[in-house]
Amino acid sequence: MPNMSPKKNEMPAQAPDIRNKNFKEVALGYTMEMALDEAERCLNCKNMPCVSGCPVNIAIPDFIRKICDKDFDGAYDIISASSSLPAVCGRVCPQERQCESKCVRGIKGEPVGIGRLERFVADWHNEHSTAEVKKPEPNGHKAAIIGAGPAGLTCAGDLAKMGYEVTVFEALHLAGGVLVYGIPEFRLPKDIVQKEIDGLKALGVTICTNTVIGRTITVDELFEQGYEALFIGSGAGLPRFMGIQGENLKGVYSANEFLTRTNLMKAYKEDSDTPIQHAKNVAVVGGGNVAMDAARCAKRLGAENVYIVYRRGEEEMPARKEEVEHAKEEGIIFKTLNNPTEILGDEHKFVTGMKCVEMELGEPDESGRRSPVEKADSEFVLEVDSVIMAIGTSPNPLIRNTTKGLETNRRGCFVADENGLTSREGVFAGGDAVTGAATVILAMGAGKTAAKAMDEYIKNKK
C-alpha cells in the first residue's frame, strides 16, 4: 500500500546558528529508512505527469519503484540514462517548479520529494557502487564542446555514450562551470561535482582546461583540426551592474566575482592567495538564487548584518523558496520593495553606505510580474561597507567577436533553433549562452537536445 502521508519526509540539515559559520553542506540527505518511506508516497501514475516536468525526461516513477525494491543501483541506472549529473541535480534543481509541480500528490498535500530521492540514489551509488563505467565502442567521429558547465558536460556525456571522441574546452583551471565557481560548497560540495566529472572522463571524454576559445584557439581552428560539429555551452559569465553612481568604489563586487573568489579560489581561508574583504555590513542587490548564495556566503565570511535589497516583494522573488527560507533561518535580513539609487564612499573610495528608495508594485510588466514604482519622498541610507550586485549576467562576447557567421540577439546571447543549431553550419549552442542566466537543469536539457541533433547532423553529413 502507498504511504498516504500528506507531507514529505523532512530533509535533515545543520542547525542554522551552526551552519551560518561554516561552508559544510547544509542539507544532510535522507537516510535509507527516510528514502524508502518517501518512495512509498509515489502512486506510480500511469500517465507519469512528473516526467513531463523534467527537462531531461528522467523516468521518475521507474526509479522510485526501484527504491521501493531496495534496488538502488537499478534506480541509479534509470536516472543516469537521462541525466549526466544526478548527484548535482538532486541538490540544485528547482524541482518544486518542475517535476514536483506536476506530482498528483501535490494536489491535496505535498508532492513526492523527487529531488531528495534522486540525491539519495546518486549519493548511495557514489558511496557503495564498485561497478566500472563501460566505455562505448568508438564510432570514428569527433565533436568539440566549449565550456565545461552543466550544458557542455551533459552534451559531452551523451555524445560519448554514442561513441564520439569528445573534447571539452574549458577557460578556467577546473571543469564544472557554475557548479564550481558559482554555487557555494554548502549547497553543492565540490567533491560531488568532481565525481560526476570523473564519470564522464571514464566514458572517454577529454577535458582541456585553461583554454579560452577565441584566444587560445578559435572555432574555425577547431573545425580545421577535424571536429565535425561543435557545441557552445560557455554560459553567461559577464556580470551586469545598475549604472548608478559609486559602483566603482572599493567594496563593490559583482556576484560573479564574489562567488568565484569565495568558491573556486577559497578566499574564505586565512592562507588564501586571493583574499576577499571581510565586511561588517553587506548589501546584496537582487532576488534570485545567486543573490541568496552571495548573501549566505557573506554571512559565513563573518558579516554581522547581511541585507537582501530587492525592488519587488518576496512573492515576486525568482529564488527558490527553499533558498529564501534557509537564508532567513541563517539571519539574512530581507529588505524587499527597496531599490538602490547610489553607493556612497569616503575620501579613500571605500563604501560607507547605499542610498535606497522605497518601492510599491504597480501594473504587471512583460514578464507578468508587477512593475515596481518608486514612492515619493522615501529615500534613506543603508549603512554598509560592501555591496554585491546580483542582478543578472550575459554571455561573454569573445566567441561571437572571433567567429564569423554566429548570430546573437540584443542581449549578446547566441540565436539557436529548438535543436540548438545556430546560424553557423555545424555549430550548436545551448544553456545560458542562449537563454541568459537560467537553471542548471535547463542547461542540461539544452545540452541533451543538442547532442542528439549533433549526432543526426554528423550522420547526415557523411
Stockholm file with secondary structure:
# STOCKHOLM 1.0

chainA/1-462         MPNMSPKKNEMPAQAPDIRNKNFKEVALGYTMEMALDEAERCLNCKNMPCVSGCPVNIAIPDFIRKICDKDFDGAYDIISASSSLPAVCGRVCPQERQCESKCVRGIKGEPVGIGRLERFVADWHNEHSTAEVKKPEPNGHKAAIIGAGPAGLTCAGDLAKMGYEVTVFEALHLAGGVLVYGIPEFRLPKDIVQKEIDGLKALGVTICTNTVIGRTITVDELFEQGYEALFIGSGAGLPRFMGIQGENLKGVYSANEFLTRTNLMKAYKEDSDTPIQHAKNVAVVGGGNVAMDAARCAKRLGAENVYIVYRRGEEEMPARKEEVEHAKEEGIIFKTLNNPTEILGDEHKFVTGMKCVEMELGEPDESGRRSPVEKADSEFVLEVDSVIMAIGTSPNPLIRNTTKGLETNRRGCFVADENGLTSREGVFAGGDAVTGAATVILAMGAGKTAAKAMDEYIKNKK
#=GR chainA/1-462 SS CCCCCSSCCCCCBCCHHHHTTCCSCSBCCCCHHHHHHHHTTCCCCTTCHHHHTCTTCCCHHHHHHHHHTTCHHHHHHHHHHHCSCHHHHHHHCCGGGTGGGGCGGGSSSCCCCHHHHHHHHHHHHHHHCCCCCCCCCCCSCEEEEECCSHHHHHHHHHHHHTTCEEEEECSSSSSCTHHHHTSCTTTSCHHHHHHHHHHHHHTTCEEECSCCBTTTBCHHHHHHTTCCEEEECCCCCEECCCCCBTTTSBTEEEHHHHHIIIIISCTTSTTCSSCCCCCSEEEEECCSHHHHHHHHHHHHTTCSEEEEEESSCGGGCCSCHHHHHHHHHTTCEEEESEEEEEEEECTTCBEEEEEEEEEEEEEECTTSSEEEEECTTCCEEECCSEEEECSCEECCTHHHHTSTTCCBCTTSCBCCCTTCBCSSTTEEECTHHHHSSCCHHHHHHHHHHHHHHHHHHHHHHC
#=GC SS_cons         CCCCCSSCCCCCBCCHHHHTTCCSCSBCCCCHHHHHHHHTTCCCCTTCHHHHTCTTCCCHHHHHHHHHTTCHHHHHHHHHHHCSCHHHHHHHCCGGGTGGGGCGGGSSSCCCCHHHHHHHHHHHHHHHCCCCCCCCCCCSCEEEEECCSHHHHHHHHHHHHTTCEEEEECSSSSSCTHHHHTSCTTTSCHHHHHHHHHHHHHTTCEEECSCCBTTTBCHHHHHHTTCCEEEECCCCCEECCCCCBTTTSBTEEEHHHHHIIIIISCTTSTTCSSCCCCCSEEEEECCSHHHHHHHHHHHHTTCSEEEEEESSCGGGCCSCHHHHHHHHHTTCEEEESEEEEEEEECTTCBEEEEEEEEEEEEEECTTSSEEEEECTTCCEEECCSEEEECSCEECCTHHHHTSTTCCBCTTSCBCCCTTCBCSSTTEEECTHHHHSSCCHHHHHHHHHHHHHHHHHHHHHHC
//
